[in-house]
């Protein structure tokens, strides 16, 4: 039988929420769903469902990849951070709580024993990895989303086929790259604090090949399909940086290898803010038109103003769908 752990602040059974007399969830709920290799995911995931989530009404599922910010071979270490992200301290939790929509957070490890494999950013090392736990984390996340829809349906919560995605820092990078791989599943996305470096919708820059995760030169070879630029271009995106943000993962080996770093520094920029401007221009030149925003007096962190802007962005997407 499926192992589902429901934290104490959800005091009623799942079945009780299907009663017709109940129109919305009565308490905040945090559910840990155990990994299911037979279903295609080798890691646990977490569902946070805020109080007031409507029942028997189609809403959006929000997905935010986990970002521990530290290396550890202990999956419990990463699970703790993922639980905090889902239920307490994240832009995603703010979105979920304010808009009354469920939030899915995967529990992907970032192993100390493989320090160059930046799982939480979906880097090239992850895509090339063959071990079941880490193989194609993007596909594992797709299966988690599919499974979560079944769990939510059993609670009387219906969600759209397409999802909202959100991320900050490494999870923003994961979201950016995931959106290139699977644009058809995303209704809208918001990302921030991503070192000013975005995956580019082009194969080359100044006659230099842009392989994953810099661009799409070897996209077909890696993923067995072409980059769907037409669908990608239709995704509403809110992309933001703090003007004081100088957190630069580009210069570290776990985020980018030597060749990738040299290409970024030479053809985009060596600093976060200059790189952010360069990426904006390249997106626009390729017919990709996200909403780009810079927040004054903000570094590598979020503020109430940032949270509000992201919430309002997703709220507008909900209104467009109604």
PASEBA-1860 file (N, C-alpha, C; in nm, 3 decimals):
! residues 322
1> XXXXXXXX> 0.085/-0.120/0.000/0.000/0.000/0.000/0.088/0.124/0.000 ~ 0.044/0.229/-0.069/0.116/0.356/-0.071/0.137/0.407/0.071 ~ 0.259/0.458/0.096/0.288/0.517/0.226/0.272/0.668/0.217 ~ 0.174/0.721/0.286/0.149/0.864/0.289/0.148/0.909/0.434 ~ 0.234/1.003/0.466/0.242/1.053/0.602/0.179/1.191/0.608 ~ 0.083/1.209/0.697/0.011/1.335/0.708/0.043/1.395/0.845 ~ 0.097/1.517/0.847/0.140/1.578/0.972/0.022/1.613/1.060 ~ 0.051/1.635/1.187/-0.053/1.645/1.289/-0.151/1.759/1.268
9> XXXXXXXX> -0.110/1.865/1.194/-0.206/1.972/1.180/-0.313/1.943/1.076 ~ -0.304/1.825/1.010/-0.417/1.775/0.931/-0.481/1.666/1.016 ~ -0.591/1.696/1.080/-0.647/1.607/1.180/-0.753/1.513/1.128 ~ -0.801/1.538/1.006/-0.906/1.453/0.950/-0.848/1.363/0.842 ~ -0.920/1.259/0.809/-0.873/1.167/0.706/-0.891/1.227/0.568 ~ -0.817/1.174/0.470/-0.830/1.221/0.333/-0.974/1.207/0.285 ~ -1.036/1.097/0.318/-1.171/1.071/0.268/-1.272/1.176/0.316 ~ -1.247/1.230/0.435/-1.345/1.324/0.491/-1.358/1.449/0.407
17> XXXXXXXX> -1.257/1.480/0.326/-1.261/1.603/0.248/-1.340/1.589/0.119 ~ -1.388/1.470/0.091/-1.469/1.450/-0.028/-1.618/1.468/-0.001 ~ -1.652/1.497/0.123/-1.793/1.515/0.156/-1.846/1.641/0.088 ~ -1.964/1.630/0.031/-2.019/1.741/-0.045/-2.044/1.865/0.040 ~ -2.062/1.848/0.172/-2.090/1.962/0.259/-1.967/2.049/0.281 ~ -1.849/1.996/0.250/-1.725/2.071/0.271/-1.686/2.139/0.141 ~ -1.664/2.269/0.145/-1.631/2.344/0.023/-1.484/2.383/0.016 ~ -1.412/2.372/0.129/-1.270/2.406/0.127/-1.199/2.334/0.241
25> XXXXXXXX> -1.068/2.321/0.225/-0.988/2.252/0.326/-0.992/2.330/0.457 ~ -1.006/2.259/0.567/-1.027/2.324/0.696/-0.897/2.354/0.772 ~ -0.788/2.286/0.737/-0.661/2.308/0.805/-0.546/2.301/0.704 ~ -0.434/2.368/0.737/-0.313/2.348/0.660/-0.274/2.200/0.665 ~ -0.231/2.148/0.553/-0.197/2.006/0.544/-0.059/1.989/0.484 ~ 0.023/1.905/0.543/0.154/1.872/0.490/0.163/1.721/0.476 ~ 0.176/1.675/0.355/0.173/1.531/0.326/0.305/1.491/0.263 ~ 0.369/1.388/0.318/0.493/1.335/0.261/0.459/1.205/0.188
33> XXXXXXXX> 0.483/1.205/0.060/0.456/1.088/-0.024/0.587/1.015/-0.049 ~ 0.592/0.888/-0.012/0.716/0.813/-0.028/0.744/0.781/-0.174 ~ 0.871/0.764/-0.203/0.916/0.730/-0.338/0.845/0.606/-0.389 ~ 0.828/0.600/-0.521/0.760/0.488/-0.583/0.829/0.454/-0.716 ~ 0.934/0.372/-0.712/1.005/0.337/-0.835/0.916/0.281/-0.944 ~ 0.812/0.208/-0.906/0.722/0.152/-1.007/0.645/0.262/-1.080 ~ 0.633/0.377/-1.017/0.565/0.490/-1.080/0.662/0.587/-1.145 ~ 0.792/0.560/-1.130/0.889/0.642/-1.200/0.957/0.749/-1.119
41> XXXXXXXX> 0.935/0.752/-0.985/1.011/0.848/-0.904/1.077/0.776/-0.786 ~ 1.207/0.801/-0.772/1.292/0.730/-0.677/1.323/0.816/-0.554 ~ 1.246/0.922/-0.538/1.262/1.012/-0.425/1.124/1.049/-0.371 ~ 1.119/1.083/-0.242/0.993/1.129/-0.183/0.956/1.266/-0.238 ~ 0.830/1.304/-0.219/0.792/1.442/-0.244/0.693/1.488/-0.138 ~ 0.677/1.618/-0.129/0.594/1.678/-0.026/0.482/1.758/-0.091 ~ 0.363/1.747/-0.036/0.250/1.830/-0.075/0.210/1.918/0.043 ~ 0.211/2.047/0.021/0.154/2.140/0.119/0.023/2.192/0.061
49> XXXXXXXX> -0.083/2.178/0.139/-0.215/2.222/0.095/-0.268/2.320/0.198 ~ -0.277/2.448/0.163/-0.312/2.549/0.263/-0.459/2.546/0.302 ~ -0.484/2.590/0.424/-0.621/2.609/0.469/-0.694/2.702/0.373 ~ -0.815/2.663/0.336/-0.893/2.744/0.245/-0.884/2.699/0.100 ~ -0.802/2.597/0.072/-0.797/2.543/-0.063/-0.936/2.492/-0.102 ~ -0.992/2.540/-0.213/-1.128/2.499/-0.249/-1.134/2.353/-0.294 ~ -1.243/2.289/-0.261/-1.269/2.152/-0.304/-1.371/2.153/-0.417 ~ -1.360/2.052/-0.503/-1.454/2.037/-0.615/-1.453/2.159/-0.707
57> XXXXXXXX> -1.335/2.218/-0.722/-1.315/2.330/-0.812/-1.175/2.318/-0.870 ~ -1.162/2.334/-1.000/-1.032/2.315/-1.064/-0.942/2.435/-1.039 ~ -0.824/2.407/-0.982/-0.727/2.511/-0.950/-0.590/2.468/-1.005 ~ -0.487/2.545/-0.974/-0.353/2.512/-1.021/-0.271/2.446/-0.911 ~ -0.184/2.355/-0.952/-0.082/2.300/-0.865/0.046/2.381/-0.886 ~ 0.106/2.426/-0.778/0.232/2.498/-0.782/0.345/2.401/-0.751 ~ 0.454/2.409/-0.827/0.571/2.324/-0.806/0.692/2.412/-0.782 ~ 0.765/2.386/-0.672/0.892/2.455/-0.647/0.997/2.350/-0.613
65> XXXXXXXX> 1.101/2.335/-0.697/1.208/2.238/-0.667/1.276/2.271/-0.534 ~ 1.322/2.168/-0.464/1.388/2.193/-0.336/1.531/2.244/-0.358 ~ 1.576/2.322/-0.261/1.709/2.382/-0.268/1.765/2.391/-0.127 ~ 1.840/2.290/-0.089/1.893/2.283/0.047/2.000/2.389/0.070 ~ 2.079/2.417/-0.032/2.187/2.515/-0.018/2.313/2.457/0.042 ~ 2.309/2.326/0.075/2.424/2.260/0.136/2.435/2.117/0.083 ~ 2.554/2.061/0.094/2.579/1.924/0.054/2.561/1.830/0.171 ~ 2.500/1.715/0.146/2.488/1.612/0.249/2.444/1.481/0.183
73> XXXXXXXX> 2.500/1.371/0.231/2.456/1.240/0.183/2.335/1.189/0.261 ~ 2.290/1.263/0.359/2.173/1.226/0.437/2.046/1.278/0.371 ~ 1.961/1.189/0.328/1.836/1.232/0.265/1.745/1.298/0.367 ~ 1.756/1.261/0.493/1.675/1.324/0.596/1.711/1.471/0.613 ~ 1.839/1.503/0.593/1.885/1.642/0.598/1.815/1.724/0.491 ~ 1.809/1.670/0.370/1.745/1.741/0.259/1.593/1.743/0.276 ~ 1.539/1.638/0.334/1.394/1.634/0.355/1.351/1.742/0.453 ~ 1.430/1.765/0.558/1.397/1.868/0.655/1.389/2.005/0.588
81> XXXXXXXX> 1.488/2.035/0.504/1.487/2.164/0.434/1.369/2.172/0.338 ~ 1.336/2.061/0.273/1.224/2.061/0.180/1.092/2.085/0.253 ~ 1.079/2.027/0.371/0.958/2.048/0.452/0.947/2.195/0.491 ~ 1.059/2.254/0.532/1.058/2.396/0.567/1.019/2.481/0.446 ~ 1.074/2.447/0.331/1.042/2.522/0.208/0.893/2.512/0.179 ~ 0.838/2.392/0.193/0.698/2.371/0.159/0.603/2.440/0.255 ~ 0.640/2.443/0.383/0.542/2.483/0.484/0.571/2.614/0.555 ~ 0.694/2.667/0.541/0.730/2.784/0.622/0.798/2.893/0.540
89> XXXXXXXX> 0.919/2.863/0.493/1.009/2.971/0.448/1.041/2.965/0.300 ~ 0.951/3.011/0.217/0.980/3.019/0.074/0.880/3.110/0.006 ~ 0.919/3.159/-0.110/0.824/3.232/-0.193/0.709/3.140/-0.229 ~ 0.742/3.014/-0.258/0.639/2.917/-0.295/0.533/2.901/-0.189 ~ 0.574/2.893/-0.063/0.476/2.880/0.045/0.388/3.004/0.053 ~ 0.446/3.121/0.031/0.367/3.245/0.030/0.264/3.243/-0.082 ~ 0.306/3.200/-0.201/0.213/3.191/-0.314/0.099/3.095/-0.281 ~ 0.138/2.976/-0.233/0.040/2.873/-0.201/-0.061/2.921/-0.098
97> XXXXXXXX> -0.011/2.982/0.009/-0.097/3.026/0.118/-0.191/3.138/0.075 ~ -0.138/3.234/-0.001/-0.219/3.349/-0.041/-0.320/3.314/-0.150 ~ -0.282/3.229/-0.243/-0.370/3.196/-0.356/-0.452/3.071/-0.332 ~ -0.429/3.005/-0.219/-0.506/2.884/-0.182/-0.492/2.775/-0.288 ~ -0.366/2.746/-0.322/-0.338/2.639/-0.418/-0.233/2.546/-0.358 ~ -0.237/2.416/-0.389/-0.140/2.322/-0.332/-0.001/2.343/-0.390 ~ 0.098/2.308/-0.310/0.239/2.323/-0.346/0.308/2.188/-0.338 ~ 0.377/2.151/-0.446/0.457/2.027/-0.449/0.604/2.063/-0.442
105> XXXXXXXX> 0.677/1.996/-0.351/0.821/2.013/-0.339/0.886/1.875/-0.343 ~ 0.969/1.846/-0.442/1.038/1.717/-0.444/1.147/1.712/-0.338 ~ 1.183/1.593/-0.294/1.293/1.577/-0.200/1.410/1.513/-0.275 ~ 1.480/1.596/-0.350/1.599/1.550/-0.422/1.722/1.575/-0.335 ~ 1.809/1.476/-0.327/1.932/1.492/-0.251/2.033/1.577/-0.329 ~ 2.125/1.637/-0.256/2.243/1.700/-0.317/2.363/1.639/-0.246 ~ 2.413/1.527/-0.300/2.507/1.443/-0.224/2.647/1.502/-0.209 ~ 2.700/1.493/-0.088/2.838/1.536/-0.062/2.938/1.443/-0.129
113> XXXXXXXX> 2.898/1.319/-0.149/2.987/1.221/-0.213/3.002/1.245/-0.363 ~ 2.916/1.328/-0.421/2.925/1.366/-0.562/2.909/1.518/-0.571 ~ 3.008/1.592/-0.522/2.993/1.736/-0.505/2.976/1.816/-0.633 ~ 3.016/1.760/-0.747/3.003/1.834/-0.872/2.867/1.812/-0.939 ~ 2.787/1.722/-0.883/2.655/1.697/-0.939/2.555/1.787/-0.867 ~ 2.521/1.898/-0.931/2.435/1.999/-0.868/2.290/1.966/-0.900 ~ 2.238/1.869/-0.826/2.102/1.820/-0.850/1.998/1.931/-0.842 ~ 2.016/2.020/-0.746/1.913/2.121/-0.719/1.911/2.230/-0.825
121> XXXXXXXX> 2.008/2.226/-0.916/2.008/2.319/-1.030/1.987/2.246/-1.163 ~ 1.970/2.114/-1.158/1.950/2.033/-1.278/2.062/2.056/-1.379 ~ 2.187/2.043/-1.332/2.301/2.070/-1.419/2.329/1.953/-1.513 ~ 2.432/1.966/-1.592/2.462/1.865/-1.692/2.500/1.731/-1.628 ~ 2.572/1.736/-1.515/2.610/1.613/-1.447/2.487/1.531/-1.407 ~ 2.380/1.599/-1.367/2.256/1.529/-1.331/2.195/1.462/-1.453 ~ 2.191/1.535/-1.564/2.131/1.480/-1.686/2.208/1.358/-1.735 ~ 2.339/1.355/-1.711/2.422/1.243/-1.758/2.424/1.127/-1.658
129> XXXXXXXX> 2.375/1.149/-1.538/2.379/1.048/-1.432/2.287/0.930/-1.466 ~ 2.332/0.808/-1.432/2.256/0.687/-1.465/2.199/0.614/-1.343 ~ 2.242/0.648/-1.222/2.191/0.578/-1.105/2.043/0.611/-1.085 ~ 1.963/0.514/-1.042/1.818/0.535/-1.032/1.777/0.657/-0.950 ~ 1.845/0.682/-0.837/1.805/0.792/-0.749/1.816/0.928/-0.819 ~ 1.916/0.941/-0.907/1.944/1.072/-0.966/1.917/1.080/-1.116 ~ 1.889/0.967/-1.178/1.868/0.967/-1.322/1.747/1.051/-1.361 ~ 1.768/1.143/-1.455/1.663/1.226/-1.513/1.565/1.276/-1.407
137> XXXXXXXX> 1.615/1.363/-1.320/1.529/1.419/-1.216/1.411/1.495/-1.275 ~ 1.427/1.549/-1.395/1.315/1.618/-1.460/1.199/1.522/-1.487 ~ 1.232/1.399/-1.532/1.128/1.300/-1.558/1.068/1.248/-1.428 ~ 1.151/1.235/-1.325/1.098/1.196/-1.194/0.999/1.300/-1.143 ~ 1.032/1.427/-1.163/0.940/1.533/-1.118/0.809/1.527/-1.196 ~ 0.815/1.498/-1.324/0.692/1.483/-1.402/0.603/1.373/-1.343 ~ 0.665/1.263/-1.302/0.587/1.152/-1.245/0.533/1.189/-1.107 ~ 0.608/1.266/-1.030/0.557/1.315/-0.902/0.433/1.403/-0.922
145> XXXXXXXX> 0.441/1.489/-1.022/0.327/1.577/-1.053/0.204/1.494/-1.090 ~ 0.226/1.393/-1.172/0.117/1.304/-1.212/0.058/1.234/-1.090 ~ 0.144/1.185/-1.002/0.098/1.116/-0.882/0.025/1.212/-0.788 ~ 0.078/1.333/-0.775/0.016/1.432/-0.685/-0.126/1.465/-0.729 ~ -0.150/1.468/-0.858/-0.284/1.495/-0.907/-0.383/1.388/-0.860 ~ -0.334/1.263/-0.855/-0.419/1.153/-0.807/-0.446/1.168/-0.658 ~ -0.342/1.201/-0.581/-0.359/1.221/-0.437/-0.456/1.336/-0.410 ~ -0.438/1.445/-0.481/-0.526/1.561/-0.460/-0.670/1.530/-0.501
153> XXXXXXXX> -0.686/1.455/-0.608/-0.820/1.417/-0.652/-0.892/1.337/-0.545 ~ -0.816/1.250/-0.474/-0.876/1.169/-0.367/-0.923/1.256/-0.251 ~ -0.871/1.378/-0.244/-0.911/1.473/-0.140/-1.019/1.569/-0.188 ~ -1.064/1.550/-0.312/-1.164/1.638/-0.368/-1.107/1.765/-0.427 ~ -0.973/1.765/-0.452/-0.906/1.881/-0.508/-0.868/1.851/-0.652 ~ -0.927/1.924/-0.744/-0.900/1.905/-0.886/-0.803/2.012/-0.933 ~ -0.700/1.970/-1.007/-0.602/2.067/-1.057/-0.592/2.060/-1.208 ~ -0.551/2.171/-1.267/-0.534/2.179/-1.411/-0.424/2.085/-1.460
161> XXXXXXXX> -0.430/2.053/-1.588/-0.324/1.971/-1.647/-0.190/2.043/-1.640 ~ -0.191/2.172/-1.666/-0.067/2.249/-1.660/-0.045/2.302/-1.518 ~ 0.082/2.329/-1.488/0.120/2.369/-1.353/0.179/2.510/-1.350 ~ 0.183/2.567/-1.231/0.265/2.685/-1.204/0.399/2.634/-1.152 ~ 0.508/2.704/-1.186/0.639/2.672/-1.128/0.702/2.797/-1.071 ~ 0.776/2.778/-0.963/0.844/2.889/-0.897/0.979/2.842/-0.847 ~ 1.075/2.934/-0.842/1.205/2.899/-0.788/1.288/3.021/-0.758 ~ 1.379/3.005/-0.661/1.473/3.112/-0.627/1.611/3.051/-0.610
169> XXXXXXXX> 1.713/3.119/-0.662/1.851/3.073/-0.656/1.863/2.942/-0.735 ~ 1.916/2.835/-0.675/1.935/2.711/-0.749/1.803/2.656/-0.802 ~ 1.696/2.668/-0.723/1.567/2.616/-0.769/1.512/2.699/-0.885 ~ 1.556/2.825/-0.895/1.520/2.906/-1.013/1.590/2.852/-1.136 ~ 1.717/2.815/-1.120/1.792/2.757/-1.231/1.731/2.625/-1.273 ~ 1.694/2.541/-1.176/1.626/2.415/-1.206/1.499/2.444/-1.286 ~ 1.418/2.538/-1.240/1.292/2.570/-1.305/1.314/2.622/-1.447 ~ 1.412/2.708/-1.464/1.445/2.761/-1.596/1.480/2.648/-1.693
177> XXXXXXXX> 1.564/2.557/-1.650/1.607/2.446/-1.736/1.494/2.346/-1.759 ~ 1.418/2.317/-1.655/1.304/2.226/-1.667/1.204/2.279/-1.769 ~ 1.184/2.410/-1.771/1.087/2.469/-1.863/1.129/2.452/-2.009 ~ 1.258/2.446/-2.036/1.307/2.418/-2.171/1.276/2.274/-2.209 ~ 1.290/2.183/-2.114/1.269/2.041/-2.142/1.122/2.006/-2.156 ~ 1.035/2.073/-2.078/0.894/2.035/-2.073/0.804/2.158/-2.077 ~ 0.812/2.239/-2.179/0.733/2.363/-2.182/0.583/2.340/-2.185 ~ 0.540/2.227/-2.238/0.397/2.201/-2.255/0.322/2.181/-2.127
185> XXXXXXXX> 0.392/2.154/-2.016/0.321/2.128/-1.890/0.309/2.253/-1.804 ~ 0.374/2.362/-1.845/0.383/2.481/-1.760/0.286/2.589/-1.805 ~ 0.198/2.630/-1.715/0.105/2.740/-1.741/0.173/2.875/-1.723 ~ 0.259/2.886/-1.622/0.333/3.009/-1.596/0.444/2.978/-1.497 ~ 0.550/3.061/-1.497/0.660/3.039/-1.404/0.716/3.172/-1.357 ~ 0.776/3.168/-1.237/0.844/3.284/-1.180/0.975/3.238/-1.120 ~ 1.085/3.310/-1.150/1.216/3.273/-1.097/1.294/3.399/-1.061 ~ 1.382/3.385/-0.961/1.466/3.497/-0.921/1.595/3.450/-0.858
193> XXXXXXXX> 1.694/3.540/-0.847/1.819/3.510/-0.778/1.901/3.400/-0.842 ~ 1.908/3.397/-0.975/1.966/3.284/-1.049/2.104/3.316/-1.106 ~ 2.180/3.401/-1.041/2.317/3.435/-1.083/2.322/3.513/-1.214 ~ 2.207/3.563/-1.258/2.202/3.637/-1.383/2.215/3.550/-1.506 ~ 2.228/3.418/-1.488/2.255/3.326/-1.598/2.132/3.242/-1.630 ~ 2.078/3.259/-1.750/1.964/3.181/-1.796/2.007/3.087/-1.908 ~ 1.943/2.972/-1.917/1.961/2.888/-2.034/1.910/2.965/-2.156 ~ 1.984/2.958/-2.265/1.952/3.040/-2.381/1.882/2.959/-2.489
201> XXXXXXXX> 1.780/3.016/-2.554/1.705/2.944/-2.659/1.775/2.951/-2.794 ~ 1.903/2.917/-2.797/1.981/2.921/-2.920/2.096/2.821/-2.911 ~ 2.149/2.784/-3.027/2.253/2.682/-3.034/2.393/2.738/-3.020 ~ 2.412/2.863/-3.058/2.546/2.922/-3.057/2.542/3.065/-3.007 ~ 2.659/3.111/-2.967/2.679/3.253/-2.941/2.818/3.290/-2.992 ~ 2.823/3.383/-3.084/2.950/3.424/-3.145/3.027/3.304/-3.200 ~ 2.952/3.215/-3.268/3.007/3.094/-3.332/3.061/2.993/-3.231 ~ 3.021/3.005/-3.107/3.060/2.910/-3.003/2.937/2.828/-2.964
209> XXXXXXXX> 2.950/2.696/-2.967/2.837/2.608/-2.937/2.791/2.624/-2.793 ~ 2.661/2.625/-2.777/2.601/2.631/-2.644/2.532/2.499/-2.614 ~ 2.604/2.407/-2.551/2.547/2.280/-2.511/2.472/2.296/-2.379 ~ 2.382/2.201/-2.350/2.309/2.204/-2.223/2.409/2.210/-2.107 ~ 2.390/2.296/-2.009/2.271/2.377/-1.982/2.281/2.523/-2.028 ~ 2.382/2.553/-2.111/2.396/2.692/-2.158/2.298/2.725/-2.269 ~ 2.269/2.626/-2.354/2.180/2.648/-2.467/2.130/2.516/-2.522 ~ 2.088/2.516/-2.647/2.016/2.400/-2.702/2.092/2.328/-2.812
217> XXXXXXXX> 2.225/2.349/-2.822/2.302/2.290/-2.931/2.291/2.137/-2.935 ~ 2.301/2.072/-2.819/2.294/1.924/-2.815/2.163/1.876/-2.753 ~ 2.061/1.958/-2.759/1.932/1.927/-2.698/1.875/1.797/-2.751 ~ 1.870/1.783/-2.883/1.814/1.662/-2.945/1.893/1.537/-2.907 ~ 2.024/1.549/-2.902/2.110/1.436/-2.867/2.085/1.390/-2.724 ~ 2.070/1.484/-2.632/2.053/1.450/-2.491/1.912/1.401/-2.459 ~ 1.812/1.464/-2.521/1.674/1.441/-2.478/1.588/1.372/-2.581 ~ 1.644/1.344/-2.699/1.571/1.269/-2.801/1.454/1.343/-2.861
225> XXXXXXXX> 1.459/1.475/-2.855/1.354/1.558/-2.913/1.411/1.696/-2.939 ~ 1.343/1.771/-3.022/1.386/1.907/-3.050/1.329/2.003/-2.946 ~ 1.398/2.112/-2.923/1.347/2.216/-2.834/1.222/2.277/-2.896 ~ 1.113/2.277/-2.820/0.985/2.329/-2.868/0.978/2.479/-2.840 ~ 1.043/2.556/-2.925/1.052/2.700/-2.903/0.915/2.767/-2.911 ~ 0.831/2.720/-3.000/0.698/2.781/-3.017/0.617/2.771/-2.889 ~ 0.617/2.654/-2.826/0.544/2.637/-2.701/0.612/2.714/-2.588 ~ 0.743/2.707/-2.584/0.817/2.778/-2.479/0.787/2.927/-2.481
233> XXXXXXXX> 0.777/2.982/-2.600/0.755/3.127/-2.614/0.618/3.171/-2.560 ~ 0.526/3.077/-2.546/0.391/3.112/-2.498/0.380/3.111/-2.346 ~ 0.483/3.063/-2.275/0.476/3.056/-2.129/0.491/3.195/-2.068 ~ 0.394/3.244/-1.992/0.414/3.369/-1.919/0.522/3.349/-1.813 ~ 0.623/3.437/-1.812/0.734/3.424/-1.719/0.759/3.556/-1.647 ~ 0.782/3.546/-1.516/0.823/3.660/-1.436/0.963/3.630/-1.387 ~ 1.062/3.705/-1.437/1.202/3.680/-1.408/1.261/3.803/-1.340 ~ 1.315/3.785/-1.222/1.356/3.901/-1.144/1.492/3.880/-1.078
241> XXXXXXXX> 1.558/3.991/-1.049/1.683/3.991/-0.974/1.685/4.111/-0.881 ~ 1.753/4.097/-0.768/1.781/4.212/-0.684/1.899/4.288/-0.741 ~ 1.892/4.419/-0.741/1.998/4.500/-0.800/2.132/4.483/-0.727 ~ 2.128/4.445/-0.601/2.249/4.426/-0.522/2.297/4.281/-0.521 ~ 2.228/4.195/-0.596/2.260/4.051/-0.595/2.390/4.026/-0.673 ~ 2.493/3.983/-0.602/2.620/3.948/-0.667/2.659/3.803/-0.637 ~ 2.561/3.724/-0.593/2.585/3.583/-0.568/2.609/3.511/-0.701 ~ 2.729/3.463/-0.724/2.768/3.416/-0.857/2.814/3.271/-0.857
249> XXXXXXXX> 2.720/3.180/-0.874/2.753/3.038/-0.880/2.832/3.002/-1.005 ~ 2.829/3.087/-1.106/2.900/3.059/-1.231/3.048/3.032/-1.206 ~ 3.105/3.098/-1.108/3.249/3.089/-1.085/3.290/2.967/-1.002 ~ 3.195/2.878/-0.971/3.225/2.762/-0.888/3.203/2.631/-0.966 ~ 3.289/2.533/-0.938/3.290/2.409/-1.016/3.166/2.324/-1.000 ~ 3.095/2.335/-0.887/2.977/2.252/-0.871/2.863/2.297/-0.962 ~ 2.862/2.426/-0.995/2.753/2.479/-1.079/2.786/2.471/-1.227 ~ 2.910/2.499/-1.264/2.951/2.499/-1.405/3.092/2.443/-1.415
257> XXXXXXXX> 3.119/2.368/-1.522/3.255/2.321/-1.541/3.341/2.431/-1.604 ~ 3.467/2.404/-1.621/3.561/2.507/-1.667/3.524/2.560/-1.805 ~ 3.483/2.470/-1.895/3.447/2.513/-2.030/3.321/2.600/-2.029 ~ 3.220/2.558/-1.954/3.096/2.636/-1.945/3.124/2.775/-1.887 ~ 3.205/2.778/-1.781/3.238/2.905/-1.716/3.309/3.000/-1.812 ~ 3.402/2.946/-1.892/3.476/3.028/-1.986/3.383/3.088/-2.092 ~ 3.287/3.009/-2.138/3.192/3.057/-2.240/3.106/3.169/-2.182 ~ 3.056/3.148/-2.061/2.971/3.249/-1.997/3.048/3.379/-1.976
265> XXXXXXXX> 3.167/3.368/-1.918/3.246/3.488/-1.887/3.288/3.562/-2.014 ~ 3.317/3.486/-2.119/3.368/3.548/-2.242/3.255/3.608/-2.326 ~ 3.144/3.537/-2.336/3.041/3.577/-2.433/2.918/3.642/-2.372 ~ 2.902/3.633/-2.241/2.791/3.702/-2.175/2.845/3.813/-2.086 ~ 2.900/3.778/-1.971/2.963/3.876/-1.883/3.022/3.803/-1.763 ~ 3.114/3.871/-1.697/3.179/3.813/-1.580/3.108/3.849/-1.450 ~ 3.015/3.941/-1.455/2.944/3.979/-1.334/2.795/3.945/-1.345 ~ 2.732/3.925/-1.233/2.593/3.883/-1.227/2.500/3.982/-1.298
273> XXXXXXXX> 2.511/4.108/-1.263/2.418/4.207/-1.315/2.437/4.230/-1.465 ~ 2.559/4.233/-1.513/2.584/4.249/-1.656/2.534/4.128/-1.733 ~ 2.551/4.011/-1.674/2.505/3.886/-1.737/2.352/3.884/-1.746 ~ 2.288/3.933/-1.644/2.141/3.940/-1.642/2.090/4.027/-1.756 ~ 2.153/4.139/-1.778/2.115/4.227/-1.889/2.139/4.159/-2.023 ~ 2.252/4.091/-2.037/2.284/4.022/-2.162/2.182/3.913/-2.193 ~ 2.142/3.838/-2.090/2.044/3.731/-2.110/1.908/3.788/-2.150 ~ 1.870/3.899/-2.091/1.744/3.963/-2.129/1.743/3.996/-2.278
281> XXXXXXXX> 1.851/4.055/-2.326/1.859/4.095/-2.466/1.853/3.974/-2.559 ~ 1.916/3.865/-2.520/1.916/3.745/-2.603/1.779/3.677/-2.605 ~ 1.709/3.677/-2.493/1.574/3.623/-2.491/1.485/3.704/-2.585 ~ 1.491/3.834/-2.572/1.407/3.920/-2.656/1.442/3.907/-2.802 ~ 1.569/3.889/-2.834/1.612/3.872/-2.973/1.560/3.741/-3.032 ~ 1.533/3.644/-2.943/1.480/3.514/-2.987/1.328/3.508/-2.982 ~ 1.263/3.620/-2.959/1.118/3.623/-2.955/1.059/3.569/-2.827 ~ 1.139/3.562/-2.720/1.092/3.518/-2.589/1.076/3.643/-2.504
289> XXXXXXXX> 0.957/3.666/-2.450/0.928/3.794/-2.385/0.878/3.779/-2.243 ~ 0.962/3.734/-2.151/0.923/3.734/-2.010/0.907/3.876/-1.958 ~ 0.843/3.887/-1.842/0.846/4.013/-1.768/0.974/4.011/-1.685 ~ 1.068/4.100/-1.716/1.191/4.112/-1.640/1.178/4.228/-1.541 ~ 1.218/4.204/-1.416/1.208/4.309/-1.316/1.331/4.307/-1.225 ~ 1.382/4.426/-1.196/1.492/4.442/-1.102/1.441/4.514/-0.978 ~ 1.470/4.458/-0.861/1.427/4.517/-0.735/1.542/4.594/-0.672 ~ 1.519/4.723/-0.647/1.620/4.809/-0.586/1.643/4.767/-0.440
297> XXXXXXXX> 1.768/4.787/-0.394/1.804/4.762/-0.254/1.777/4.619/-0.209 ~ 1.783/4.526/-0.303/1.764/4.384/-0.273/1.885/4.307/-0.326 ~ 1.938/4.219/-0.243/2.050/4.135/-0.283/2.001/3.994/-0.314 ~ 2.077/3.895/-0.265/2.040/3.756/-0.291/1.943/3.707/-0.184 ~ 1.828/3.772/-0.182/1.722/3.737/-0.088/1.589/3.787/-0.144 ~ 1.482/3.753/-0.078/1.352/3.804/-0.119/1.296/3.894/-0.008 ~ 1.203/3.978/-0.045/1.139/4.071/0.048/0.988/4.059/0.032 ~ 0.915/4.130/0.116/0.770/4.130/0.104/0.726/4.186/-0.031
305> XXXXXXXX> 0.800/4.285/-0.082/0.767/4.341/-0.214/0.790/4.238/-0.325 ~ 0.897/4.162/-0.313/0.924/4.055/-0.412/0.813/3.951/-0.406 ~ 0.781/3.906/-0.285/0.676/3.805/-0.269/0.544/3.853/-0.327 ~ 0.509/3.977/-0.299/0.383/4.031/-0.348/0.382/4.037/-0.500 ~ 0.491/4.079/-0.561/0.497/4.087/-0.707/0.478/3.950/-0.770 ~ 0.540/3.848/-0.710/0.527/3.711/-0.764/0.384/3.660/-0.745 ~ 0.328/3.684/-0.628/0.190/3.642/-0.602/0.094/3.708/-0.701 ~ 0.109/3.837/-0.723/0.020/3.908/-0.815/0.037/3.859/-0.958
313> XXXXXXXX> 0.160/3.822/-0.994/0.184/3.765/-1.127/0.102/3.638/-1.146 ~ 0.108/3.547/-1.048/0.032/3.422/-1.061/-0.118/3.447/-1.048 ~ -0.158/3.543/-0.966/-0.299/3.576/-0.953/-0.355/3.622/-1.088 ~ -0.278/3.700/-1.161/-0.322/3.744/-1.294/-0.337/3.626/-1.389 ~ -0.252/3.527/-1.376/-0.262/3.409/-1.462/-0.390/3.329/-1.427 ~ -0.425/3.325/-1.298/-0.549/3.259/-1.257/-0.669/3.333/-1.316 ~ -0.668/3.463/-1.309/-0.779/3.544/-1.360/-0.793/3.525/-1.511 ~ -0.681/3.512/-1.580/-0.686/3.490/-1.726/-0.754/3.359/-1.759
321> XX> -0.740/3.264/-1.670/-0.794/3.128/-1.695/-0.943/3.119/-1.661 ~ -0.992/3.211/-1.579/-1.132/3.204/-1.534/-1.228/3.253/-1.641
END
